[in-house]
Amino acid sequence: MYDIDRELDTSGLNCPLPILRAKKVLATMQAGQVLKIIATDPGSARDFPVFARQTGNELLEAREEGGKFYYLLRKA
């Protein structure tokens, strides 16, 4: 399990808002810190792996549970 430094709930928001909000929060975090993101947009399952690759942040976890999507990103 990972230590969560910040949590961001983007439930109800559609693409590209979950990514934009995550980018904004990550900008305030230190390298190595972990951001937990909660989303309801099914497109986020495709968007967050691409976002992690493009930004160099590490996608530690991506899972769907009960219609919600959970992501853990470690800031590069």
C-alpha positions as CSV (number, residue, x, y, z in Angstrom):
1,M,0.0,0.0,0.0
2,Y,1.1,3.5,-0.7
3,D,1.1,6.6,1.6
4,I,-1.3,9.1,0.1
5,D,-0.2,12.7,0.3
6,R,-3.1,14.4,-1.4
7,E,-6.6,13.3,-2.6
8,L,-8.6,14.7,-5.5
9,D,-12.2,13.9,-6.1
10,T,-13.3,14.7,-9.7
11,S,-16.6,12.7,-9.5
12,G,-19.1,14.2,-11.9
13,L,-16.5,15.9,-14.0
14,N,-15.9,14.8,-17.6
15,C,-12.8,14.9,-19.8
16,P,-10.6,16.9,-19.8
17,L,-11.4,18.3,-16.3
18,P,-10.1,15.3,-14.2
19,I,-6.7,15.5,-16.0
20,L,-6.6,19.3,-15.7
21,R,-7.4,19.3,-12.0
22,A,-4.9,16.5,-11.4
23,K,-2.2,18.5,-13.2
24,K,-3.0,21.6,-11.1
25,V,-2.7,19.6,-7.8
26,L,0.5,17.8,-8.9
27,A,2.1,21.2,-9.6
28,T,1.8,22.0,-5.9
29,M,3.3,18.7,-4.8
30,Q,6.9,17.6,-4.1
31,A,8.6,14.9,-6.2
32,G,7.9,11.5,-4.8
33,Q,4.6,12.4,-3.2
34,V,1.5,10.4,-4.2
35,L,-1.8,11.8,-5.4
36,K,-5.0,9.7,-5.2
37,I,-7.6,10.7,-7.8
38,I,-11.3,9.6,-7.8
39,A,-13.2,9.9,-11.1
40,T,-16.5,8.8,-12.5
41,D,-15.7,9.6,-16.2
42,P,-15.1,6.2,-18.0
43,G,-12.7,8.1,-20.4
44,S,-10.4,8.6,-17.5
45,A,-9.3,4.9,-17.7
46,R,-7.7,5.8,-21.0
47,D,-6.6,9.4,-20.1
48,F,-4.6,8.8,-16.9
49,P,-2.1,6.3,-18.3
50,V,-1.4,8.6,-21.2
51,F,-1.2,11.6,-18.9
52,A,1.3,9.7,-16.7
53,R,3.5,8.7,-19.7
54,Q,3.5,12.2,-21.2
55,T,4.3,14.0,-17.9
56,G,6.8,11.5,-16.5
57,N,4.7,10.9,-13.4
58,E,4.3,7.2,-12.3
59,L,0.9,5.6,-12.4
60,L,1.1,3.3,-9.4
61,E,-2.5,2.1,-9.5
62,A,-5.5,2.3,-11.8
63,R,-8.7,0.4,-10.8
64,E,-12.5,0.6,-11.2
65,E,-14.8,-0.2,-8.4
66,G,-18.6,0.3,-8.2
67,G,-18.6,2.8,-11.2
68,K,-15.8,4.9,-9.8
69,F,-12.2,5.0,-11.0
70,Y,-9.3,5.3,-8.7
71,Y,-5.8,6.3,-9.6
72,L,-2.6,6.7,-7.7
73,L,0.0,9.0,-9.3
74,R,3.6,9.5,-7.9
75,K,5.0,12.9,-8.9
76,A,8.2,12.7,-10.8
